[in-house]
Amino acid sequence: MLTYCSQRAVSALLLMLLISLVAFFLIFASGDPAVKIAGEAGTAADADRIREALGFNRPLAVQYLSWLGHLLTGDLGRSIYFNQPVATLIADRVSTTLTLSVSAMLLAVAVALPLGIAAARWQDGLVDKLVLVFAAVGQAMPTFWFALLMIIAFSVNWQILPTSGSETWLHFVMPSLALAYFAMPTMLRLTRAGMIETLEADYIRTSKAMGIPASLILFKYALRNAVVPVVGVSAAQFGSMLAGSIVIESIFALNGVGRLAFESIQRSDLSTVQALVLCFSFVYIVLTFLSDLLNAWIDPRMRSIYGNPA
């Protein structure tokens, strides 16, 4: 297990290094960043002063190594628009985004797993068909559209939930539902498919023949194997929720990291956009790494992928 963990950690670190290269050169993708910062009203002299002050006139390799050195110390740069350290901006808003994403993920798991198990237990029956319709609607409906429908229903017509802000838990109900419904279909379908495949395995038939209770077979033996792919997808979905919070936080006026990304893109705040791309990517990599370790703990056969079956 230790060898597997170390190899996965090395892969994650190498991927982070690659992402840092992409994030660094992203700032130059749309042209000279000094010109972008100077704006339409800026002159060539203004661009030259910005280029000199921010070090854009140095070789790219020197710029990258300097930027990477600051990054390793926690310095994500300074926001041009907000005139604050980017790390401070993110720290001030990250709690809102984490509250939203964690609530949405817990809700998605709490709904998708039982529905997937029920659909597999009564395969091709009424329950299975209703669950598949629920998943199909969730997969086809855009998140922003579902959010707008909830606002019309619960805020405009019935006036039972607030549409904006983050003062109380009620402000997170509709945003969490919108994000959760985005993640549910994939998790639900994987749970259903994994349970159906596992329930048809020979050892499950043997367990039934031995008279083991159906509930024990379903939740102890079958679910343990069926949940392995769901763990990996859940980590990916959580990373997608962090990125998807850009739309949801804008709709519900939540002052989180997603809305900060939206504002930074609108105002061409390149250093903030660069830092947010880096942070979102790093979180995604860490979550994937942790899900791999959890899968290896649940199913030891996963370790054999890296030549460590023990």
C-alpha positions in Angstrom: 0.0 0.0 0.0 2.9 2.3 0.8 4.4 1.8 -2.7 1.1 2.5 -4.3 0.6 5.7 -2.3 4.1 7.0 -3.1 3.7 6.3 -6.8 0.3 8.0 -6.9 1.8 10.9 -5.0 4.6 11.3 -7.5 2.1 11.2 -10.4 0.0 13.9 -8.7 3.1 16.1 -8.1 4.2 15.8 -11.7 0.7 16.7 -12.9 0.7 19.7 -10.6 4.0 20.9 -12.1 2.5 20.5 -15.6 -0.6 22.5 -14.6 1.6 25.2 -13.2 3.2 25.6 -16.6 -0.2 25.8 -18.3 -1.4 28.3 -15.7 1.7 30.4 -16.1 1.5 30.6 -19.9 -2.2 31.1 -19.8 -1.6 34.8 -18.9 0.2 35.3 -22.3 -2.4 33.4 -24.3 -4.4 36.5 -25.3 -1.4 38.6 -26.1 0.8 41.0 -24.2 -0.5 41.1 -20.6 0.9 44.6 -20.1 -1.3 45.9 -22.9 -4.3 44.1 -21.4 -3.6 45.5 -17.9 -3.2 49.0 -19.4 -6.6 48.8 -21.0 -8.0 50.5 -24.0 -7.2 53.9 -22.6 -3.6 53.0 -22.0 -0.7 54.2 -24.1 2.4 52.4 -25.3 4.3 54.2 -22.5 1.8 52.9 -19.9 2.3 49.4 -21.2 6.1 49.8 -21.0 5.9 51.0 -17.4 3.6 48.0 -16.5 5.9 45.6 -18.3 8.9 47.0 -16.4 7.1 47.0 -13.0 5.7 43.5 -13.2 8.8 41.9 -14.8 7.2 41.0 -18.2 10.3 42.2 -20.0 12.4 39.3 -18.5 12.9 36.0 -20.3 9.9 33.6 -19.9 12.0 31.0 -18.1 13.1 33.5 -15.5 9.6 34.7 -15.1 8.3 31.2 -14.6 10.9 30.2 -12.0 10.4 33.4 -10.1 6.6 32.9 -10.2 7.0 29.3 -9.1 9.2 30.3 -6.2 6.6 32.8 -5.0 3.9 30.2 -5.4 5.7 27.7 -3.2 5.7 30.3 -0.4 2.0 30.9 -0.8 2.3 34.1 -2.7 -0.3 33.9 -5.5 0.4 37.4 -6.8 -1.5 40.6 -6.4 -4.9 41.4 -7.9 -4.7 44.3 -10.4 -8.4 45.3 -10.1 -9.0 44.7 -6.3 -5.4 45.9 -5.4 -5.1 43.1 -2.8 -3.1 39.9 -2.5 -4.9 37.1 -4.5 -4.4 34.7 -1.6 -6.3 37.1 0.7 -9.2 37.4 -1.8 -9.5 33.7 -2.1 -9.3 33.1 1.7 -12.0 35.6 2.3 -14.4 33.9 -0.1 -13.4 30.2 0.0 -15.7 29.3 3.0 -18.8 30.2 1.0 -17.8 28.1 -1.9 -16.8 25.1 0.3 -20.1 25.3 2.2 -22.0 25.3 -1.1 -19.9 22.5 -2.7 -19.8 20.2 0.4 -23.6 20.6 0.9 -24.2 19.8 -2.7 -22.0 16.8 -2.7 -23.5 15.3 0.5 -27.0 15.9 -0.9 -26.0 14.2 -4.2 -24.5 11.2 -2.5 -27.5 10.9 -0.1 -29.9 10.8 -3.0 -27.9 9.0 -5.8 -26.7 6.0 -3.8 -30.1 4.9 -2.4 -31.8 5.5 -5.7 -29.1 3.6 -7.6 -29.3 0.7 -5.2 -33.1 0.6 -5.4 -33.0 0.7 -9.2 -30.6 -2.3 -9.2 -32.6 -4.2 -6.6 -35.8 -3.9 -8.7 -34.2 -3.9 -12.1 -36.6 -3.3 -15.0 -39.5 -2.6 -12.6 -41.4 0.6 -11.9 -38.9 1.9 -9.4 -36.0 1.3 -11.9 -37.9 3.2 -14.7 -38.7 6.1 -12.5 -35.1 6.4 -11.3 -33.8 6.3 -14.9 -36.3 9.1 -15.9 -35.1 11.2 -12.9 -31.5 10.7 -14.0 -32.2 11.4 -17.6 -34.0 14.7 -16.8 -31.1 15.7 -14.5 -28.5 14.9 -17.2 -30.4 16.8 -19.9 -31.3 19.9 -17.9 -28.7 22.7 -17.7 -27.8 23.7 -14.1 -28.5 27.4 -14.7 -32.0 26.5 -16.1 -32.8 24.4 -13.1 -31.6 27.2 -10.8 -33.9 29.7 -12.5 -36.9 27.3 -12.3 -36.3 27.0 -8.5 -36.1 30.8 -8.1 -39.4 31.2 -9.9 -41.1 28.4 -7.9 -39.6 28.9 -4.4 -38.9 32.7 -4.3 -41.2 34.4 -6.8 -44.4 32.2 -6.5 -44.2 30.7 -3.0 -41.7 33.1 -1.4 -40.3 30.6 1.0 -36.6 30.7 0.1 -34.2 33.7 -0.4 -32.7 34.3 -3.9 -29.4 35.9 -2.9 -26.9 36.2 -0.1 -25.2 33.8 2.3 -26.3 34.9 5.7 -28.3 31.8 6.8 -28.5 28.1 5.8 -31.7 28.9 3.8 -29.6 30.9 1.4 -27.7 27.7 0.4 -30.8 25.5 -0.1 -31.5 26.3 -3.8 -27.8 26.7 -4.8 -27.0 23.3 -3.2 -29.9 21.6 -4.9 -28.9 23.0 -8.3 -25.3 21.8 -8.0 -26.4 18.4 -6.5 -28.8 17.7 -9.3 -25.9 18.3 -11.7 -23.9 15.5 -10.1 -26.7 13.0 -9.3 -27.3 11.4 -12.7 -23.7 10.1 -13.2 -23.4 8.8 -9.7 -26.8 7.2 -9.8 -26.2 5.4 -13.1 -22.8 4.2 -11.9 -24.2 2.9 -8.7 -27.0 1.1 -10.6 -24.7 -0.4 -13.2 -22.2 -1.5 -10.5 -24.8 -3.1 -8.3 -26.5 -4.9 -11.2 -23.1 -6.4 -12.3 -22.2 -7.3 -8.7 -25.5 -8.9 -7.9 -25.1 -11.2 -10.9 -21.6 -12.4 -9.7 -21.1 -16.0 -8.7 -20.2 -15.2 -5.1 -23.5 -13.4 -4.7 -25.4 -16.4 -5.9 -23.4 -18.6 -3.5 -24.2 -16.2 -0.6 -27.9 -16.4 -1.5 -27.8 -20.2 -1.7 -26.1 -20.3 1.8 -29.2 -18.5 3.2 -27.4 -15.2 4.0 -30.1 -12.4 4.4 -30.7 -10.3 1.3 -30.1 -7.0 3.1 -26.6 -8.2 4.3 -25.7 -9.4 0.8 -26.9 -6.1 -0.7 -25.2 -3.7 1.6 -22.2 -5.6 2.9 -21.0 -7.7 -0.1 -22.4 -6.1 -3.2 -22.2 -2.4 -2.3 -18.5 -2.6 -1.3 -17.5 -3.7 -4.8 -20.1 -1.5 -6.7 -19.1 1.7 -4.9 -15.5 1.7 -6.1 -16.1 3.6 -9.4 -18.6 5.9 -7.6 -15.8 7.1 -5.3 -13.6 8.1 -8.2 -16.5 9.9 -10.0 -17.5 11.6 -6.7 -14.1 13.2 -6.5 -14.3 14.3 -10.1 -17.8 15.6 -9.5 -16.7 17.6 -6.5 -14.0 19.2 -8.5 -16.6 20.0 -11.2 -18.8 21.5 -8.5 -16.1 23.9 -7.5 -15.8 25.0 -11.2 -19.5 25.0 -11.7 -20.0 27.2 -8.7 -19.0 30.1 -11.0 -22.4 30.0 -12.6 -24.4 29.1 -9.5 -22.8 31.8 -7.3 -23.4 34.4 -10.0 -27.1 33.4 -10.3 -27.7 33.4 -6.5 -25.3 36.3 -5.7 -23.1 34.2 -3.4 -19.9 36.0 -2.6 -17.6 32.9 -3.1 -14.6 31.9 -5.1 -16.7 31.1 -8.2 -18.1 34.7 -8.3 -14.6 36.0 -7.8 -13.6 34.1 -10.9 -16.5 35.5 -12.9 -15.7 39.1 -11.8 -12.0 38.6 -12.5 -12.7 37.3 -16.1 -15.0 40.3 -16.7 -12.4 42.8 -15.6 -9.4 41.1 -17.2 -7.8 40.6 -13.8 -5.2 38.2 -15.2 -3.3 37.4 -12.0 -6.5 36.5 -10.1 -7.7 34.3 -13.0 -4.4 32.6 -13.2 -4.4 31.9 -9.5 -7.9 30.6 -9.5 -7.2 28.2 -12.5 -4.3 26.9 -10.5 -6.3 26.5 -7.3 -9.2 24.7 -9.0 -6.8 22.4 -10.8 -4.8 21.6 -7.7 -8.0 20.8 -5.7 -9.1 18.5 -8.5 -5.8 16.7 -8.5 -5.7 16.3 -4.7 -9.3 14.9 -4.7 -8.5 12.4 -7.4 -5.4 11.3 -5.5 -7.4 10.8 -2.3 -10.1 8.9 -4.2 -7.5 6.6 -5.6 -6.2 5.9 -2.1 -9.7 5.3 -0.8 -10.4 2.9 -3.7 -7.2 1.0 -3.0 -8.2 0.6 0.6 -11.7 -0.6 -0.4 -10.5 -2.9 -3.2 -6.9 -4.1 -2.7 -7.0 -5.3 -6.4 -6.5 -1.7 -7.4 -3.0 -1.7 -6.1 -2.0 -4.3 -8.6 -2.3 -1.6 -11.3 1.0 -0.3 -10.0 2.6 -3.7 -9.5 1.9 -3.8 -5.8 -0.6 -6.5 -5.1 0.1 -6.7 -1.3 
